[in-house]
Amino acid sequence: MLQLAYEGQCAAEERRHTAATAAIRNPKLTLIALALGTFAIGTGEFGSNGIIQLFAADLDVSIPVATYAITAYAVGVILGSPAITLLAARVNRRTLLLGLVALFLAGNGLSAVAPDITLLVVFRFLAGSVQGAFFGAGAVVAAYVYGPGRGGKAFTTVMAGLTVSTIVGSSLGTVIGQHAGWRVMYWTVVAAGLLAGAALVAWLPRTDDLRGGSIGGELGALHRPAVWWMVAVASLGISSIFAVYTFIGPFVTDAARQDASVIPFALAVFGLGMTAGNLVGGRLADRFEHRGLIVGYGGVLLPLALIGVAGGNLAVLLPCLFGVGATMMAAIPTIQVRLTGFAPDAPTLMGALNLAALNLANALGAIGGAATLTAGWGTLSTVWAGFALTAAGLLLYLTPLARQPSVAAT
């Protein structure tokens, strides 16, 4: 009887969704606008990794110190995004997304004129505070367009802009930084943000169906232990992306002894892997409860180990960069679907928490990698920090709490 009731509820939601979205002039343009927004955000985030050597030299700091700017962005997502999401709980998701774009433009514009590492750290924190809230609200809008039962596909669509940014945006940004200066790279990010903002103004639907909820409802989700367990699983497991991506420049120039012109190509290879993994991960998340995360976390351990052992050979490094990106991104949509399943009444906050977890992973990966470098263990040693953290995340996910049935399925 419960199953019949649940199926009837899903059918009713599908009918309501069909009637509601009929008013959207062109759903594909709505999804494109969201992807443009995440493309601009991803270009700013990952583009910073590609120019870390440039702003370190210009601001006269070491690479380990320069990673503070990368870490500050991650902390902005971890602390700022959930706070913004809660404060804006009642705001229509369209209005929230447009406000976040304005904050994004301010953060990146100020980064472009930062006179020293201290202010660059502050401005990267400001820019990072946008990311999780944007992804959370964007996932709600995408799910509204796609309809019930397609949470994985909706999140994959929002993430698509981010993954494409790792192929095109960050690589192009690195080239711009190398030839025109790292500050011009951030002005390029501002230009991409302006384009995304224009698309969002034009193509996001104006509807009360995207209105926010109560702060109490959002906060109620934070009392569920499974939510925090999944945040811990994501924070530990995804850190290997950043223990690799943050240090791709040194991998190419110092370990593989290639010219700096190869760095954008290596970044693009990593981005291709992320894009492929994102597409597969969305399908896995909608069809299987656990498989995407287990396959992703378990699968990444092999390319990580290969980089650690033989990454000084470019023929080994490049395929392994693809493998790390693909396996990790295959896991991320499952994390989002699981979080939303544990708190279906707070989807925007769960999206923000997912991105907060991923950026805690960013901080853990960057800090872990910087620690191995500071210890003098060699350029490629950063991957072993990622290996240990991802293995810990996988073991944590195998515990009963993280794998319990979601609220939506009970």
C-alpha positions in Angstrom: 0.0 0.0 0.0 2.8 2.4 0.9 4.4 1.7 -2.5 1.1 2.4 -4.3 0.7 5.6 -2.4 4.2 6.7 -3.2 3.7 5.9 -6.9 0.5 7.9 -6.9 2.2 10.9 -5.3 5.0 10.7 -8.0 2.4 10.6 -10.8 0.6 13.6 -9.3 3.9 15.5 -9.0 4.6 14.7 -12.6 1.3 16.1 -13.8 1.8 19.3 -11.7 5.3 19.6 -13.2 4.0 19.2 -16.8 1.4 21.9 -16.3 3.7 24.3 -14.5 6.7 24.1 -16.9 4.4 24.6 -19.9 4.7 28.3 -19.0 8.5 28.2 -19.6 9.1 29.6 -23.0 12.2 27.5 -23.7 13.4 25.1 -21.0 16.6 24.4 -22.9 17.5 28.1 -22.7 16.9 28.0 -19.0 19.3 25.1 -18.6 21.9 26.9 -20.8 21.7 30.0 -18.7 22.4 27.9 -15.5 25.3 26.2 -17.2 26.7 29.5 -18.3 26.6 30.6 -14.7 28.5 27.6 -13.5 30.9 27.9 -16.4 31.8 31.4 -15.2 32.1 30.2 -11.6 34.2 27.2 -12.6 36.5 29.4 -14.7 37.2 31.6 -11.7 37.8 28.7 -9.4 39.9 26.4 -11.6 41.5 29.2 -13.5 43.1 30.3 -10.2 44.8 26.9 -9.9 46.3 27.3 -13.4 47.9 30.7 -12.5 49.1 29.9 -9.0 52.7 30.1 -10.1 52.1 33.5 -11.7 50.5 35.3 -8.8 52.9 33.7 -6.4 55.8 35.2 -8.3 54.1 38.6 -8.8 53.1 38.9 -5.2 56.5 37.6 -4.0 55.3 34.6 -2.0 56.1 30.9 -2.2 53.7 28.4 -3.8 52.6 26.9 -0.5 51.7 30.5 0.7 50.0 31.1 -2.6 47.7 28.1 -2.0 46.1 30.2 0.8 44.2 32.0 -2.0 42.9 28.7 -3.2 42.0 27.6 0.3 40.3 30.9 1.0 38.0 30.4 -2.0 37.1 27.0 -0.6 36.5 28.4 2.8 34.2 30.9 1.2 32.1 28.1 -0.2 32.2 26.1 3.0 31.1 29.0 5.3 29.6 31.7 3.0 27.4 29.6 0.8 25.3 27.8 3.5 25.0 31.2 5.3 23.7 32.9 2.2 21.3 30.1 1.5 19.8 30.2 5.0 19.6 34.0 5.0 17.9 34.0 1.6 15.7 31.0 2.4 12.5 32.9 1.5 13.8 34.6 -1.6 12.6 33.4 -5.0 15.3 31.2 -6.6 15.4 33.5 -9.7 16.1 36.6 -7.6 18.7 34.7 -5.5 20.6 33.6 -8.6 20.8 37.1 -10.0 22.0 38.5 -6.6 24.7 35.8 -6.5 25.9 36.8 -9.9 26.4 40.4 -8.7 28.4 39.2 -5.7 30.4 36.9 -8.0 31.3 39.9 -10.2 32.4 41.9 -7.2 34.6 39.2 -5.8 36.4 38.5 -9.1 36.8 42.2 -10.0 38.4 42.9 -6.7 40.7 39.8 -7.1 41.9 41.4 -10.3 43.2 44.5 -8.5 44.4 42.9 -5.3 47.8 44.5 -4.3 49.0 41.7 -2.1 48.4 38.1 -1.0 46.4 39.1 2.0 43.7 41.0 0.1 43.7 38.4 -2.7 42.9 35.9 0.0 40.0 38.1 1.2 38.6 38.6 -2.3 38.8 34.9 -3.2 36.8 34.2 0.0 34.2 36.7 -1.2 34.0 35.1 -4.7 33.8 31.6 -3.2 30.9 32.5 -1.0 28.7 32.5 -4.1 29.4 29.1 -5.5 27.5 26.7 -3.2 24.4 28.9 -3.1 24.4 29.3 -6.8 24.7 25.5 -7.4 22.0 24.8 -4.8 19.5 27.3 -6.2 20.5 26.3 -9.8 19.8 22.6 -9.0 16.4 23.5 -7.7 15.6 25.4 -11.0 17.0 22.5 -13.1 15.0 20.0 -11.2 11.9 22.2 -11.7 12.5 22.0 -15.5 13.3 18.3 -15.6 10.6 17.1 -13.2 10.5 14.5 -10.4 12.8 11.6 -10.3 15.6 13.3 -12.3 17.6 14.8 -9.6 20.9 13.3 -10.8 20.3 14.6 -14.4 19.3 18.1 -13.0 22.5 18.3 -10.9 24.6 17.0 -13.9 23.2 19.8 -16.0 24.2 22.4 -13.5 27.6 20.8 -13.1 28.1 20.7 -16.8 29.2 24.3 -16.9 31.7 23.6 -14.2 33.2 20.7 -16.0 33.3 22.5 -19.4 35.1 25.3 -17.6 37.9 22.9 -16.7 38.4 22.2 -20.4 37.9 25.6 -21.9 37.6 28.2 -19.2 40.6 27.3 -17.0 42.8 26.4 -19.9 42.1 29.6 -21.8 42.4 31.5 -18.5 45.8 30.0 -17.9 46.9 31.0 -21.4 45.6 34.5 -20.9 47.4 34.6 -17.5 50.7 33.4 -19.0 50.6 36.0 -21.9 48.7 39.0 -20.5 49.1 38.6 -16.7 47.1 36.8 -14.0 45.0 39.9 -13.3 43.7 39.8 -16.9 42.6 36.3 -16.2 40.3 37.5 -13.4 38.9 40.3 -15.7 38.1 37.5 -18.2 36.2 35.8 -15.5 34.2 39.0 -14.9 33.4 39.2 -18.6 32.1 35.6 -18.5 30.0 36.4 -15.4 28.4 39.4 -17.2 27.4 37.1 -20.1 26.0 34.6 -17.7 24.1 37.3 -15.8 22.5 38.5 -19.0 21.4 35.0 -20.0 19.9 34.4 -16.5 17.9 37.7 -16.7 16.6 36.7 -20.1 15.9 33.0 -19.7 15.1 32.2 -16.0 11.4 31.7 -15.5 9.4 34.2 -13.5 7.2 32.0 -11.3 6.1 31.6 -7.8 6.8 27.9 -8.1 10.5 28.8 -7.4 9.7 30.8 -4.3 11.8 30.0 -1.2 10.7 28.3 2.1 11.1 29.0 5.7 14.5 29.2 7.5 13.2 26.8 10.0 12.5 24.2 7.3 16.0 24.5 6.0 17.5 24.4 9.5 15.5 21.3 10.3 17.5 19.3 7.7 20.7 20.0 9.7 19.5 17.9 12.6 19.7 14.7 10.5 22.9 12.8 11.2 22.9 11.2 7.8 23.3 14.6 6.1 26.5 15.3 8.0 27.8 11.8 7.4 27.4 12.4 3.7 29.1 15.8 4.0 32.0 14.1 5.6 32.1 11.4 2.9 32.2 14.0 0.2 34.8 16.2 1.9 37.2 13.3 2.4 36.6 11.5 -0.9 36.6 14.3 -3.4 39.8 15.9 -2.0 41.9 13.8 -4.4 40.7 16.0 -7.2 42.3 19.0 -5.6 45.4 17.2 -4.4 46.0 16.7 -8.1 44.4 19.7 -9.9 45.9 22.4 -7.6 49.4 21.1 -8.5 49.0 20.3 -12.2 51.4 23.2 -13.1 54.2 21.9 -11.0 53.5 18.3 -12.1 54.0 19.4 -15.7 57.0 21.7 -15.3 58.9 20.2 -12.3 58.1 16.5 -12.4 57.6 15.9 -16.1 60.1 18.6 -17.0 57.9 20.1 -19.8 57.5 23.6 -20.9 54.8 25.7 -19.2 52.9 25.9 -22.5 51.9 22.2 -21.8 50.0 23.2 -18.6 46.8 24.4 -20.4 46.7 21.1 -22.4 47.1 19.1 -19.2 44.3 21.1 -17.6 42.1 20.4 -20.6 42.7 16.7 -20.4 41.7 16.7 -16.7 38.6 18.7 -17.7 37.7 16.2 -20.4 37.8 13.5 -17.7 35.6 15.5 -15.4 33.0 16.1 -18.2 32.9 12.4 -19.1 32.5 11.4 -15.5 29.8 14.0 -14.9 27.7 12.6 -17.8 28.0 9.0 -16.5 27.6 10.0 -12.9 24.2 11.6 -13.5 22.8 8.4 -15.0 24.3 6.3 -12.2 22.8 8.6 -9.6 19.2 8.3 -11.0 19.4 4.5 -11.5 21.5 3.2 -8.6 21.6 4.3 -4.9 25.2 3.7 -4.2 27.1 2.6 -7.3 28.2 6.0 -8.6 30.0 6.8 -5.4 31.6 3.4 -4.8 32.8 3.1 -8.4 34.1 6.7 -8.4 36.0 6.5 -5.0 37.4 3.1 -5.6 38.3 3.7 -9.2 40.3 6.9 -8.6 42.9 5.1 -6.4 44.6 3.4 -9.4 45.4 6.6 -11.4 46.5 8.3 -8.2 48.9 5.6 -7.4 50.2 5.6 -11.0 50.9 9.4 -10.9 52.7 9.0 -7.6 54.9 6.2 -9.0 55.4 7.3 -12.6 53.8 10.7 -13.1 57.2 12.2 -14.2 56.5 10.5 -17.6 54.1 12.7 -19.5 52.7 9.6 -21.3 51.6 8.3 -17.9 50.6 11.6 -16.3 48.1 12.7 -19.0 45.9 9.6 -19.1 46.0 9.4 -15.3 44.8 13.1 -15.1 41.9 12.1 -17.3 41.2 9.1 -15.0 41.2 11.1 -11.8 38.8 13.7 -13.2 36.4 11.0 -14.7 36.2 8.8 -11.6 35.7 11.6 -9.1 33.1 13.4 -11.1 31.2 10.1 -11.5 30.7 10.1 -7.7 29.5 13.7 -7.2 25.9 13.5 -8.6 25.3 10.5 -6.3 26.4 12.6 -3.4 23.8 15.3 -4.4 21.0 12.8 -4.8 21.8 11.1 -1.5 21.9 14.5 0.3 18.6 15.6 -1.2 17.1 12.2 -0.4 18.0 12.7 3.3 16.5 16.2 3.3 13.9 16.6 0.5 12.4 19.6 2.2 15.6 21.6 1.9 17.0 21.0 -1.7 18.7 24.4 -2.0 20.6 24.0 1.3 21.6 20.4 0.4 23.0 21.7 -2.9 24.9 24.4 -1.0 26.2 21.8 1.5 27.3 19.5 -1.3 29.4 22.3 -2.8 30.6 23.3 0.6 31.7 19.7 1.1 33.4 19.7 -2.3 35.3 22.9 -1.4 36.2 21.5 2.0 37.7 18.8 -0.1 39.4 21.5 -2.1 40.9 22.9 1.1 41.9 19.4 2.3 43.5 18.5 -1.0 45.4 21.8 -1.3 46.5 21.7 2.4 47.5 18.0 2.2 49.4 18.6 -1.0 51.1 21.7 0.4 52.1 19.7 3.5 53.8 17.0 1.5 55.7 19.6 -0.5 56.8 21.5 2.6 58.0 18.2 4.1 60.2 17.8 1.0 58.6 14.6 -0.3 58.7 15.8 -3.9 56.3 17.3 -6.4 54.3 14.2 -7.1 53.8 13.5 -3.4 50.6 15.5 -3.3 48.7 12.6 -4.9 49.4 10.4 -1.9 47.6 12.9 0.3 44.6 12.6 -2.0 44.9 8.8 -2.1 44.7 8.6 1.7 41.8 11.0 2.0 39.7 9.3 -0.7 40.3 5.9 0.8 39.1 7.2 4.1 36.0 8.6 2.5 35.2 5.3 0.8 35.6 3.4 4.1 33.3 6.0 5.8 30.7 5.5 3.1 30.6 1.8 3.7 29.3 2.4 7.3 25.6 1.8 7.9 24.8 5.5 8.6 25.9 6.8 5.2 24.2 4.0 3.3 20.8 4.1 5.1 17.7 4.6 3.0 16.9 8.2 2.1 13.9 10.0 3.6 12.3 10.2 0.2 12.4 6.4 -0.3 10.9 5.5 3.1 
